[in-house]
Amino acid sequence: MQEKKEEDLQQALNKEFEVGIDEVGRGAIFGPVFAAAVVLTEKNKLTLKQFGVTDSKKLTPKKRKLLLPKILLLSKDYGIGQSSAREIDKLGIRVATELSMIRALKKLKEKPSELIIDGPLLLRPWDGIQKNIISGDSKFISIASASIVAKVSRDNLMKRLEKKYSGYLIFKNKGYGTREHLSLIKKNGITKLHRKSFLKKSNLI
């Protein structure tokens, strides 16, 4: 009976928290893929919604930057993970994305009992309960928060890499394969942070 009570208590506690996870940079041709996991209480979900937290793609860079400290302050816990261009080339984008998600989850103080993941793909290495939500970043505040954390973190990295890899307008294109970025690769060559497996598809190598 005691065990049942403890189990019920644990389930009640789990319902108090929502753990959302999202990735960013999956379709880029340069740099790592990032993932973030954010743990929110019911109360703080409402607060963040009032602050304007929604799918990061619907927000301006300025708004995302303003929301980031609020999310970090109001989250019960959060983790950020990434997977390098080399890992993406070696393992493929899906496995590398899963790796970045697992790395984000490992940064959490406690293993979540249930995850909600943006998009249709299962996080195959995860052995806990998970729910896949299509367009989850516009339906769940924890996923929207994770998308903002991942996006701002990756954008900040792109800003730093712009200095090291000048000549590719990395901060402007965020590592995505814009026409301008592709023509700069033809002109300046491929760096070690370009995803060669993606560029093969573009017939650039």
TORDOBA-863121 format. One line per field, with one value per residue: residue number from 1; y, z, x of N, C-alpha, C, CB in turn. Coordinates in Angstrom, 2 decimals, always signed. Atoms other than C-alpha are relative to their C-alpha. Glycine has a CB too. Layout:
<atoms>
nr	[NUM, ...]
n_yy	[Y, ...]
n_zz	[Z, ...]
n_xx	[X, ...]
ca_yy	[Y, ...]
ca_zz	[Z, ...]
ca_xx	[X, ...]
c_yy	[Y, ...]
c_zz	[Z, ...]
c_xx	[X, ...]
cb_yy	[Y, ...]
cb_zz	[Z, ...]
cb_xx	[X, ...]
</atoms>
This chain:
<atoms>
nr	[1, 2, 3, 4, 5, 6, 7, 8, 9, 10, 11, 12, 13, 14, 15, 16, 17, 18, 19, 20, 21, 22, 23, 24, 25, 26, 27, 28, 29, 30, 31, 32, 33, 34, 35, 36, 37, 38, 39, 40, 41, 42, 43, 44, 45, 46, 47, 48, 49, 50, 51, 52, 53, 54, 55, 56, 57, 58, 59, 60, 61, 62, 63, 64, 65, 66, 67, 68, 69, 70, 71, 72, 73, 74, 75, 76, 77, 78, 79, 80, 81, 82, 83, 84, 85, 86, 87, 88, 89, 90, 91, 92, 93, 94, 95, 96, 97, 98, 99, 100, 101, 102, 103, 104, 105, 106, 107, 108, 109, 110, 111, 112, 113, 114, 115, 116, 117, 118, 119, 120, 121, 122, 123, 124, 125, 126, 127, 128, 129, 130, 131, 132, 133, 134, 135, 136, 137, 138, 139, 140, 141, 142, 143, 144, 145, 146, 147, 148, 149, 150, 151, 152, 153, 154, 155, 156, 157, 158, 159, 160, 161, 162, 163, 164, 165, 166, 167, 168, 169, 170, 171, 172, 173, 174, 175, 176, 177, 178, 179, 180, 181, 182, 183, 184, 185, 186, 187, 188, 189, 190, 191, 192, 193, 194, 195, 196, 197, 198, 199, 200, 201, 202, 203, 204, 205]
n_yy	[-1.21, -1.13, -0.16, -0.58, -1.42, -0.69, -0.04, -1.03, -1.29, -0.26, -0.36, -1.33, -0.94, -0.06, -0.80, -1.40, -0.49, +0.34, +0.01, -0.12, +0.04, -0.40, -0.18, -1.07, +0.14, +1.33, -0.14, -0.87, +0.68, -0.37, -0.04, +1.07, -0.03, -0.26, +0.40, -0.48, +0.58, -0.96, +0.54, -1.11, +0.27, -0.51, -1.44, -0.74, +0.10, -1.10, -1.26, -0.13, -0.24, -1.42, -0.76, +0.09, +1.18, +0.82, +0.60, -0.95, -0.46, -1.10, -1.15, -0.69, +0.29, -0.88, +0.53, +1.25, -0.37, -0.54, +1.09, +1.03, -0.04, +0.29, +1.47, +0.64, -0.34, +0.64, +1.46, +0.77, +0.52, +0.01, +0.54, -0.28, +0.97, -0.20, +1.05, -0.73, +0.25, +1.27, +1.08, +0.02, +0.68, +1.39, +0.77, -0.39, -1.08, +0.45, +0.53, -1.13, -0.81, +0.76, -0.13, -1.33, +0.03, +0.81, -0.82, -1.04, +0.67, +0.43, -1.17, -0.24, +0.57, +1.25, +0.56, -0.21, +1.24, -0.10, -1.06, -0.32, -0.31, -0.64, +0.74, +1.36, +1.08, +0.49, -0.07, +1.45, +0.47, -0.33, +1.17, -0.42, -0.31, -1.20, -0.30, -0.84, -0.99, -0.75, -1.44, -0.09, -1.27, -0.99, +0.57, +0.21, -1.06, +0.57, +0.22, -1.35, -0.49, +0.77, -0.47, -1.32, +0.24, +0.62, -0.95, -1.10, +0.59, +0.28, -1.30, -0.59, +0.72, -0.45, -1.33, +0.20, +0.68, -0.99, -0.59, +1.03, +0.43, -1.15, +0.27, +0.87, -0.70, +1.00, -0.56, -0.40, +1.18, +0.96, +1.31, +0.64, -0.01, -1.03, -0.10, -0.80, +0.86, +1.01, -0.62, -0.31, +1.28, +0.20, -0.98, +0.10, +1.39, +0.60, +0.00, +1.28, -0.02, +0.24, +1.40, +0.50, +0.88, -0.87, -0.69, +0.99, -0.05, -1.23, +0.13, -0.97, +0.77]
n_zz	[+0.00, -0.08, +1.34, +0.88, -0.38, +0.51, +1.46, +0.27, -0.32, +1.08, +1.20, -0.25, +0.14, +1.41, +0.70, -0.31, +0.87, +1.42, +0.52, +1.45, +0.66, +1.41, +0.60, +0.99, +0.85, +0.65, +1.46, +0.38, +0.69, -0.73, -1.46, -0.70, -0.28, -1.43, -0.61, -1.38, -0.78, -1.02, -0.98, -0.51, -0.84, +0.59, -0.30, +0.81, +1.41, +0.22, -0.06, +1.25, +1.09, -0.10, +0.48, +1.46, +0.49, +1.02, +0.94, +0.23, +1.39, +0.13, -0.78, +0.54, -0.80, -1.18, -0.96, -0.53, -0.92, -1.20, -0.69, -0.49, -1.46, -0.73, +0.05, -0.85, -1.39, -0.42, +0.19, -1.17, +0.44, +1.46, +0.49, +1.41, +0.57, +1.43, +0.73, +0.94, +1.45, +0.25, -0.42, +0.97, +1.21, -0.31, -0.51, +0.63, -0.77, -1.02, -1.16, -0.61, -0.70, -1.21, -0.88, -0.61, -0.95, -1.15, -0.73, -0.72, -1.08, -1.03, -0.81, -1.01, -1.32, -0.18, +1.26, +0.10, +0.16, +1.29, +0.88, +1.19, +1.03, +1.19, +1.26, +0.08, -0.17, -1.35, -0.48, -0.14, -1.13, -1.29, -0.47, -0.79, +0.75, +0.82, +0.91, +1.13, +0.31, +1.25, -0.30, -1.46, -0.49, -0.08, -0.84, -1.38, -0.42, -0.30, +1.29, +0.52, -0.80, +0.44, +1.34, -0.17, -0.64, +1.01, +1.09, -0.43, -0.28, +1.28, +0.64, -0.69, +0.50, +1.39, -0.10, -0.34, +1.13, +1.08, -0.10, +0.34, +1.39, +0.74, +1.45, +0.29, -0.57, -0.88, -0.92, +0.78, +0.47, -1.13, +0.42, +0.93, +1.39, +0.86, +1.30, -0.25, -0.73, +0.94, +0.97, -0.75, -0.12, +1.32, +0.11, -1.07, -0.39, -1.11, -1.29, -0.72, -0.67, +0.96, +0.00, +1.33, +0.47, +0.53, +1.19, +1.10, +0.57, +0.79, +1.04, -0.19, -0.13]
n_xx	[+0.84, -0.93, -0.59, +1.03, +0.11, -1.20, +0.15, +1.02, -0.61, -0.95, +0.78, +0.56, -1.12, -0.36, +1.00, -0.26, -1.06, +0.07, -1.36, +0.04, -1.31, +0.05, -1.33, -0.12, -1.18, +0.02, -0.11, -1.12, -1.11, -1.21, +0.08, +0.71, +1.44, +0.19, +1.27, +0.18, +1.11, +0.42, +0.96, +0.82, +1.18, +1.25, +0.09, -0.97, +0.42, +0.95, -0.77, -0.78, +0.96, +0.35, -1.17, -0.03, -0.74, +0.65, -0.97, -1.11, -0.01, +0.99, -0.48, -1.17, -1.21, +0.00, +0.98, -0.56, -1.07, +0.64, +0.71, -0.93, -0.25, +1.26, +0.19, -1.01, +0.34, +1.26, +0.00, -0.45, -1.29, -0.15, -1.27, -0.28, -0.95, -0.25, -0.71, -0.86, +0.09, -0.69, +0.92, +1.11, -0.51, -0.33, +1.15, +1.27, +0.63, +0.97, -0.73, -0.71, +1.02, +0.35, -1.16, +0.06, +1.13, -0.41, -0.98, +0.77, +0.73, -0.97, -0.38, +1.05, -0.33, +0.75, +0.50, +1.45, +0.78, +0.70, -0.50, +0.79, -0.99, +0.54, -0.19, +0.56, -0.98, -0.30, -1.38, -0.18, -0.83, +0.62, +0.77, +1.17, +1.23, -0.13, +1.11, -0.40, +1.03, -0.23, +0.10, +0.05, -0.51, +1.08, +1.07, -0.45, -0.92, -1.33, -0.68, -0.30, -1.13, -1.19, -0.36, -0.64, -1.31, -0.88, -0.22, -0.88, -1.32, -0.66, -0.29, -1.16, -1.18, -0.21, -0.61, -1.43, -0.65, -0.11, -1.35, -0.99, +0.23, +0.54, +0.08, +1.17, +1.17, +0.62, +0.98, +1.19, +0.76, +0.07, -0.50, +0.94, -0.47, +0.59, -0.67, -1.21, -0.94, -0.49, -0.92, -1.23, -0.74, -0.65, -1.09, -1.01, -0.26, +0.75, -0.72, +0.19, +1.31, +1.07, +0.46, -0.33, +1.07, +1.05, -0.50, +0.00, +1.35, +0.07, -1.04, -1.07, -1.26]
ca_yy	[+0.00, +2.33, +1.70, +2.57, +5.85, +6.76, +5.94, +8.14, +10.96, +10.66, +10.77, +13.83, +15.53, +14.67, +16.34, +19.54, +19.77, +19.86, +18.91, +20.12, +19.52, +21.04, +21.33, +24.05, +24.04, +20.66, +21.97, +24.17, +23.41, +24.85, +24.27, +22.09, +21.15, +22.38, +21.03, +22.39, +20.80, +23.03, +21.99, +24.24, +24.30, +24.95, +28.39, +29.45, +28.19, +30.75, +33.51, +32.81, +32.72, +36.19, +37.37, +36.30, +32.95, +31.13, +29.26, +30.88, +31.12, +33.53, +35.89, +38.52, +37.97, +40.93, +39.42, +36.01, +37.65, +39.46, +36.27, +34.06, +35.35, +35.13, +31.49, +30.57, +32.31, +30.73, +27.21, +24.62, +23.24, +23.35, +21.73, +22.55, +20.00, +20.07, +17.74, +18.83, +19.07, +16.14, +14.00, +15.00, +13.87, +10.65, +9.61, +11.33, +14.23, +12.21, +10.34, +13.53, +15.44, +12.67, +12.90, +16.65, +16.00, +13.28, +15.61, +18.35, +15.89, +14.63, +18.18, +18.12, +17.47, +14.78, +12.42, +13.45, +10.83, +12.17, +14.23, +16.18, +16.49, +18.85, +17.06, +13.57, +11.70, +9.57, +10.13, +6.53, +6.40, +7.63, +4.88, +6.97, +8.04, +10.49, +12.21, +13.61, +16.81, +18.14, +21.94, +21.47, +24.76, +26.63, +24.34, +23.80, +26.54, +24.18, +23.27, +26.94, +27.82, +25.06, +26.34, +29.86, +28.61, +26.45, +29.18, +32.00, +29.69, +28.62, +32.19, +33.34, +30.64, +31.73, +35.28, +34.01, +31.77, +34.70, +36.13, +32.86, +31.96, +35.35, +35.42, +33.27, +35.77, +33.16, +35.51, +36.71, +33.25, +31.40, +28.60, +27.88, +27.23, +30.53, +31.26, +33.83, +31.34, +28.69, +31.14, +32.15, +28.47, +28.23, +31.31, +30.63, +26.84, +24.57, +25.01, +22.19, +23.34, +22.92, +19.74, +17.88, +15.36, +18.26, +19.95, +16.74, +16.98, +20.52, +19.24, +21.65, +18.89]
ca_zz	[+0.00, +0.91, -2.50, -4.25, -2.29, -3.25, -6.88, -6.84, -5.24, -7.89, -10.65, -9.07, -8.88, -12.49, -13.58, -11.94, -14.36, -18.12, -19.81, -23.39, -25.83, -29.22, -31.67, -33.95, -36.87, -38.23, -41.80, -41.72, -43.82, -41.32, -37.63, -34.99, -34.36, -30.95, -28.61, -25.38, -22.69, -20.37, -17.19, -16.21, -13.44, -14.34, -12.70, -14.59, -17.88, -17.54, -16.58, -19.62, -21.87, -20.60, -21.37, -24.97, -25.17, -28.35, -31.23, -31.64, -35.42, -34.85, -32.72, -33.72, -32.65, -30.25, -28.61, -28.27, -26.58, -24.14, -23.32, -22.76, -19.23, -18.19, -19.34, -17.57, -14.39, -14.37, -15.46, -12.73, -14.75, -18.27, -20.35, -23.67, -25.91, -29.32, -31.95, -34.21, -38.01, -37.90, -35.95, -38.40, -41.35, -39.60, -38.05, -40.20, -39.12, -37.30, -35.04, -34.46, -33.53, -31.08, -29.62, -29.03, -27.31, -25.07, -24.15, -23.21, -21.11, -19.31, -18.07, -16.11, -12.38, -12.49, -15.27, -16.50, -16.22, -19.36, -22.29, -24.88, -28.12, -31.00, -34.31, -35.45, -34.77, -31.68, -29.59, -30.05, -27.40, -24.68, -22.51, -20.68, -21.70, -24.59, -26.63, -30.09, -30.84, -34.41, -34.26, -30.54, -30.28, -30.89, -28.59, -25.47, -23.54, -22.45, -26.09, -27.15, -24.31, -25.38, -28.97, -27.79, -25.55, -28.38, -31.01, -29.00, -27.87, -31.45, -32.79, -30.14, -31.31, -34.95, -33.91, -32.39, -35.41, -37.78, -36.52, -37.00, -40.35, -42.01, -45.67, -45.33, -43.64, -40.96, -38.56, -41.32, -42.66, -39.30, -41.18, -43.45, -47.16, -48.58, -52.21, -50.99, -48.57, -51.30, -53.72, -50.99, -50.53, -54.27, -53.96, -50.65, -50.32, -47.58, -43.91, -41.38, -39.87, -43.09, -43.22, -46.13, -46.29, -46.87, -49.45, -51.47, -51.96, -53.29, -55.64, -54.10, -53.43]
ca_xx	[+0.00, +2.86, +4.46, +1.18, +0.97, +4.52, +3.78, +0.65, +2.62, +5.32, +2.71, +1.09, +4.50, +5.24, +2.01, +3.19, +6.10, +6.19, +9.44, +9.71, +12.56, +13.32, +16.21, +17.50, +19.91, +18.88, +18.68, +21.79, +24.88, +27.37, +27.98, +26.35, +22.75, +21.54, +18.88, +17.42, +15.24, +13.22, +11.35, +8.42, +5.82, +2.17, +2.37, +5.51, +4.11, +1.31, +3.74, +5.93, +2.87, +1.94, +5.48, +4.91, +6.72, +5.75, +7.44, +10.88, +10.38, +7.47, +9.58, +12.12, +15.76, +15.36, +12.26, +13.96, +16.93, +14.65, +12.73, +15.80, +16.73, +13.06, +12.86, +16.11, +14.95, +11.49, +12.45, +12.78, +15.68, +17.10, +19.82, +21.49, +23.22, +24.84, +26.21, +29.07, +29.26, +31.70, +29.20, +26.44, +28.60, +29.59, +26.25, +23.63, +21.44, +18.77, +21.21, +23.23, +20.03, +19.09, +22.59, +22.20, +18.84, +20.26, +23.15, +20.64, +18.62, +21.73, +22.35, +19.07, +19.40, +16.72, +15.71, +12.23, +9.51, +7.84, +9.09, +7.20, +9.15, +8.54, +7.97, +6.98, +10.23, +10.72, +13.83, +14.96, +17.75, +15.35, +13.91, +11.29, +7.79, +7.72, +5.06, +5.67, +3.80, +3.58, +4.08, +4.64, +6.49, +3.22, +1.15, +3.27, +5.07, +7.87, +8.64, +8.40, +10.79, +13.19, +13.06, +14.00, +16.84, +18.26, +17.86, +19.48, +22.31, +23.02, +22.76, +25.26, +27.67, +27.18, +28.11, +31.38, +32.12, +31.56, +34.88, +36.76, +35.19, +34.81, +33.88, +30.74, +28.36, +27.66, +25.92, +23.60, +22.67, +23.08, +24.82, +21.85, +22.35, +21.17, +22.04, +24.57, +26.17, +26.46, +28.08, +30.58, +31.50, +32.20, +34.39, +36.17, +36.04, +34.71, +35.65, +35.90, +32.59, +30.65, +28.54, +30.08, +27.23, +24.79, +27.01, +27.28, +23.53, +24.01, +26.75, +29.22, +31.76]
c_yy	[+1.26, +0.31, +0.69, +1.50, +0.80, +0.18, +1.10, +1.39, +0.41, +0.44, +1.40, +1.07, +0.19, +0.90, +1.49, +0.60, -0.45, +0.11, -0.03, -0.02, +0.36, +0.17, +1.17, -0.22, -1.32, +0.13, +0.87, -0.79, +0.26, -0.06, -1.10, +0.14, +0.14, -0.56, +0.60, -0.73, +0.99, -0.62, +1.16, -0.49, +0.58, +1.52, +0.80, -0.08, +1.18, +1.34, +0.22, +0.26, +1.48, +0.89, -0.05, -1.17, -0.78, -0.59, +1.03, +0.57, +1.18, +1.27, +0.65, -0.38, +0.82, -0.55, -1.30, +0.29, +0.52, -1.11, -1.01, +0.08, -0.31, -1.50, -0.69, +0.22, -0.79, -1.51, -0.67, -0.56, +0.12, -0.60, +0.32, -1.02, +0.33, -1.20, +0.66, -0.36, -1.34, -1.19, -0.12, -0.75, -1.50, -0.84, +0.23, +0.97, -0.50, -0.49, +1.14, +0.90, -0.70, +0.13, +1.35, +0.06, -0.77, +0.79, +1.11, -0.62, -0.44, +1.15, +0.30, -0.70, -1.33, -0.48, +0.20, -1.32, +0.03, +1.20, +0.34, +0.59, +0.64, -0.88, -1.45, -1.12, -0.35, +0.23, -1.43, -0.42, +0.22, -1.14, +0.37, +0.25, +1.27, +0.16, +0.90, +0.93, +0.75, +1.47, +0.25, +1.34, +1.11, -0.51, -0.14, +1.03, -0.56, -0.25, +1.35, +0.58, -0.68, +0.49, +1.35, -0.16, -0.55, +1.01, +1.11, -0.53, -0.25, +1.30, +0.67, -0.66, +0.46, +1.37, -0.12, -0.63, +0.91, +0.59, -0.98, -0.42, +1.15, -0.35, -0.89, +0.62, -0.90, +0.61, +0.41, -1.23, -1.08, -1.42, -0.73, +0.22, +0.99, +0.03, +0.72, -0.84, -1.03, +0.60, +0.38, -1.25, -0.28, +0.90, -0.29, -1.42, -0.42, +0.05, -1.33, -0.02, -0.12, -1.50, -0.56, -0.90, +0.82, +0.63, -0.94, +0.03, +1.24, +0.00, +1.04, -0.68, -1.32]
c_zz	[+0.00, -1.37, -0.95, +0.28, -0.56, -1.51, -0.40, +0.22, -1.11, -1.26, +0.13, -0.18, -1.46, -0.79, +0.24, -0.94, -1.44, -0.53, -1.53, -0.57, -1.47, -0.52, -0.97, -0.79, -0.73, -1.51, -0.47, -0.73, +0.70, +1.50, +0.61, -0.02, +1.52, +0.47, +1.40, +0.62, +1.11, +0.87, +0.61, +0.92, -0.71, +0.14, -0.93, -1.49, -0.34, -0.03, -1.30, -1.20, -0.02, -0.49, -1.52, -0.56, -0.98, -0.89, -0.38, -1.42, -0.21, +0.72, -0.69, +0.84, +1.29, +1.09, +0.63, +1.05, +1.32, +0.83, +0.64, +1.51, +0.83, +0.05, +0.95, +1.48, +0.49, -0.21, +1.28, -0.30, -1.52, -0.36, -1.48, -0.49, -1.46, -0.59, -1.16, -1.46, -0.34, +0.38, -0.98, -1.26, +0.23, +0.29, -0.76, +0.90, +1.08, +1.26, +0.74, +0.78, +1.30, +1.04, +0.72, +1.04, +1.26, +0.85, +0.80, +1.21, +1.13, +0.89, +1.08, +1.30, +0.24, -1.37, -0.07, -0.15, -1.32, -0.77, -1.03, -1.02, -1.20, -1.23, +0.08, +0.37, +1.46, +0.33, +0.37, +1.17, +1.38, +0.47, +0.87, -0.89, -0.81, -0.90, -1.10, -0.36, -1.27, +0.29, +1.50, +0.54, +0.00, +0.87, +1.47, +0.36, +0.28, -1.30, -0.62, +0.73, -0.42, -1.37, +0.07, +0.58, -1.04, -1.08, +0.41, +0.26, -1.30, -0.72, +0.63, -0.47, -1.43, -0.01, +0.29, -1.19, -1.20, -0.04, -0.50, -1.47, -0.79, -1.49, -0.37, +0.51, +0.94, +0.94, -0.72, -0.38, +1.07, -0.40, -0.95, -1.45, -0.89, -1.32, +0.16, +0.68, -0.95, -1.01, +0.68, +0.22, -1.30, -0.13, +0.99, +0.44, +1.24, +1.28, +0.70, +0.76, -0.97, +0.01, -1.41, -0.57, -0.59, -1.31, -1.21, -0.72, -0.89, -1.15, +0.12, +0.27, -0.74]
c_xx	[+0.87, +0.62, -0.96, -0.13, +1.17, -0.07, -0.98, +0.57, +0.97, -0.73, -0.60, +1.09, +0.38, -0.95, +0.22, +1.03, -0.22, +1.43, -0.06, +1.40, -0.16, +1.42, -0.03, +1.29, +0.08, +0.25, +1.15, +1.08, +1.34, -0.27, -0.86, -1.51, -0.11, -1.33, -0.07, -1.19, -0.32, -1.09, -0.76, -1.11, -1.22, -0.07, +0.93, -0.27, -0.91, +0.71, +0.75, -0.91, -0.38, +1.15, +0.13, +0.78, -0.87, +1.10, +1.07, +0.01, -0.97, +0.47, +1.20, +1.22, +0.05, -0.93, +0.52, +1.06, -0.55, -0.67, +0.95, +0.25, -1.24, -0.25, +0.97, -0.31, -1.21, -0.03, +0.47, +1.39, +0.06, +1.35, +0.14, +1.03, +0.24, +0.73, +0.71, -0.25, +0.65, -0.90, -1.16, +0.43, +0.21, -1.25, -1.29, -0.73, -0.96, +0.71, +0.72, -0.97, -0.40, +1.11, -0.02, -1.12, +0.36, +1.01, -0.69, -0.70, +0.93, +0.45, -1.05, +0.38, -0.70, -0.48, -1.52, -0.74, -0.76, +0.54, -1.04, +0.98, -0.68, +0.27, -0.44, +0.97, +0.26, +1.47, +0.38, +0.88, -0.64, -0.89, -1.20, -1.21, +0.24, -1.21, +0.54, -1.14, +0.38, -0.29, -0.12, +0.44, -1.06, -1.16, +0.39, +1.08, +1.40, +0.78, +0.38, +1.21, +1.29, +0.46, +0.72, +1.40, +0.99, +0.37, +0.97, +1.41, +0.75, +0.36, +1.22, +1.30, +0.33, +0.69, +1.50, +0.75, +0.19, +1.42, +1.06, -0.10, -0.61, -0.01, -1.16, -1.31, -0.81, -1.05, -1.28, -0.83, -0.17, +0.43, -0.92, +0.47, -0.71, +0.79, +1.34, +1.08, +0.63, +0.98, +1.32, +0.85, +0.74, +1.23, +1.14, +0.34, -0.78, +0.85, -0.25, -1.34, -1.17, -0.35, +0.18, -1.11, -1.15, +0.43, +0.09, -1.34, -0.17, +1.00, +1.11, +1.34, -0.16]
cb_yy	[+0.01, -0.29, -1.37, -0.70, +0.14, -0.78, -1.37, -0.21, -0.07, -1.24, -1.02, +0.09, -0.50, -1.40, -0.41, +0.14, -0.48, +0.96, -1.23, +1.27, -1.40, +1.32, -1.28, +1.42, +0.16, -0.70, +0.56, +0.69, +0.45, +1.43, +1.32, -0.05, -1.32, +1.51, -1.55, +1.55, -1.44, +1.32, -0.86, +0.78, +0.62, -0.66, +0.27, -0.50, -1.35, +0.00, -0.02, -1.26, -0.89, +0.36, -0.55, +1.24, -0.91, +0.85, -0.53, -0.67, -1.17, -0.45, -0.44, +1.56, +0.28, +1.44, -0.25, -0.86, +1.05, +1.06, -0.72, +0.12, +1.35, +0.73, -0.52, +0.53, +1.50, +0.61, -0.41, -1.16, -1.50, +1.44, -1.54, +1.48, -1.44, +1.27, -1.14, -0.27, +1.14, -0.06, +0.27, +1.45, +0.64, -0.06, +0.32, -1.24, +0.93, -1.12, -1.09, +0.83, +0.22, -1.49, -0.17, +1.09, -0.62, -1.36, +0.61, +0.67, -1.22, -0.64, +1.23, -0.50, +0.99, +0.19, -1.52, +0.92, -0.17, +0.13, -0.42, +1.01, -1.26, +1.41, +0.05, -0.24, +0.39, -1.50, +1.01, -0.55, +0.70, +1.30, -0.92, +1.27, +0.19, -0.06, +0.68, -0.86, +0.99, -0.55, +0.63, -1.07, +0.43, +0.37, -1.36, -1.45, +0.71, -1.33, -0.81, +0.95, -0.23, -1.52, +0.11, +0.92, -0.99, -1.23, +0.62, +0.68, -1.32, -0.87, +0.93, -0.15, -1.53, +0.07, +0.84, -0.91, -1.21, +1.14, +0.42, -1.22, -1.27, +1.30, -0.63, -1.38, +0.52, -0.70, +1.20, +0.76, -0.61, -0.04, -0.85, +0.55, -1.34, +1.41, +0.75, +1.23, -0.73, -0.66, +1.25, +0.64, -1.19, +0.29, +1.41, +0.76, -0.20, -1.47, +1.20, -0.24, +1.27, +0.46, -0.11, -0.77, -0.89, +1.09, +0.61, -1.43, -0.01, +1.22, +0.09, +0.95, -0.26]
cb_zz	[+1.23, +1.03, -0.57, +0.21, +1.54, +0.38, -0.54, +0.89, +1.37, -0.28, -0.23, +1.42, +0.79, -0.61, +0.43, +1.44, +0.49, -0.79, +0.54, -0.43, +0.16, -0.18, -0.73, +0.70, +0.82, +0.25, -0.54, +1.24, -1.48, -0.41, +0.44, +1.41, -0.54, +0.30, +0.05, +0.04, +0.59, -0.65, +1.11, -1.15, +1.45, +0.66, +1.48, +0.29, -0.26, +1.09, +1.20, -0.24, +0.17, +1.45, +0.64, -0.56, +1.18, -0.86, -1.29, +0.28, -0.94, +0.57, +1.42, -0.02, -0.82, -0.39, -0.71, -1.14, -0.64, -0.38, -0.98, -0.73, +0.39, -0.68, -1.46, -0.34, +0.13, -0.76, -1.20, +0.33, +0.47, -0.59, +0.23, -0.21, +0.15, -0.22, -0.49, +0.33, -0.81, +0.79, +1.42, -0.35, -0.45, +1.19, +1.44, -0.30, -0.95, -0.56, -0.44, -1.08, -0.90, -0.34, -0.80, -1.09, -0.67, -0.47, -0.97, -0.95, -0.55, -0.66, -0.90, -0.50, +1.12, +0.97, -0.13, -1.18, +1.18, +0.20, -0.69, +0.33, -0.43, -0.19, -0.41, -1.37, -0.65, +0.13, +1.24, -1.25, -0.03, -0.10, +0.78, +0.79, +0.98, -0.85, +0.75, -1.22, +1.18, -1.18, -0.72, +0.61, -0.83, -1.41, -0.54, +0.19, +1.25, +0.79, -0.98, +0.15, +1.51, -0.05, -0.90, +0.92, +1.20, -0.62, -0.46, +1.29, +0.79, -0.89, +0.11, +1.53, +0.02, -0.77, +1.10, +1.25, -0.40, +0.18, +1.46, +0.90, -0.05, +0.28, -0.48, +0.63, -1.13, +0.83, +0.74, -1.28, -1.22, +0.56, +1.20, +0.19, -0.59, +0.71, -1.03, +0.87, +1.18, -0.74, -0.64, +1.35, +0.36, -1.15, +0.24, +1.20, +0.25, -0.32, +0.91, +0.99, +0.81, -1.45, +0.47, +0.05, +1.16, +1.02, +0.28, +0.53, +1.12, +0.90, -1.37, +1.15, +1.51]
cb_xx	[-0.95, +1.12, +0.41, -1.38, -0.05, +1.28, -0.47, -1.24, +0.75, +0.87, -1.13, -0.61, +1.22, +0.01, -1.41, +0.47, +1.35, -0.99, +0.82, -0.72, +0.66, -0.82, +0.47, -0.01, +1.22, -1.35, -1.26, +0.60, +0.08, +0.49, -0.52, +0.46, -0.75, +0.08, -0.16, -0.21, +0.38, -0.50, +0.72, -0.60, +0.17, -1.23, +0.37, +1.38, -0.72, -1.09, +1.00, +0.85, -1.26, -0.36, +1.29, +0.54, +0.44, -1.03, -0.73, +1.33, -0.38, -1.36, +0.39, -0.22, +1.25, -0.43, -1.37, +0.61, +0.91, -1.04, -0.92, +1.31, +0.53, -1.22, +0.21, +1.40, -0.27, -1.15, +0.90, -1.01, +0.20, -0.14, +0.07, +0.53, -0.53, +0.82, -0.98, +1.45, +0.67, +1.33, -0.54, -0.46, +1.32, +0.94, -0.22, -0.89, -0.74, -0.90, +1.03, +0.73, -1.25, -0.23, +1.31, -0.22, -1.25, +0.63, +1.03, -1.05, -0.76, +1.22, +0.19, -1.38, -0.37, -1.21, +0.37, -0.33, -0.99, -1.54, +1.32, -1.19, +0.77, +0.62, +1.44, -0.51, +1.30, -0.34, +0.16, +0.58, +1.33, -0.82, +0.91, +0.32, -1.23, +1.29, -1.20, +0.42, -0.19, -0.91, -1.21, +0.85, +1.18, -0.50, -0.39, +0.55, -0.54, -0.15, -0.91, -1.23, -0.25, -0.31, -1.26, -0.86, -0.14, -0.69, -1.34, -0.57, -0.14, -0.90, -1.23, -0.14, -0.25, -1.35, -0.70, +0.13, -0.79, -1.05, +0.30, -0.17, -0.93, +0.84, +1.28, +0.20, -0.92, +1.07, +0.59, +0.43, +0.69, -1.43, +0.22, -1.44, -0.13, +0.02, -0.91, -0.35, -0.72, -1.17, -0.64, -0.34, -0.97, -1.00, -0.56, -0.48, +1.49, -0.41, -0.46, +1.17, -0.14, +0.42, -1.50, +1.32, -0.53, -0.38, +1.38, +0.29, -1.07, +0.24, -0.62, -0.35, +0.36]
</atoms>
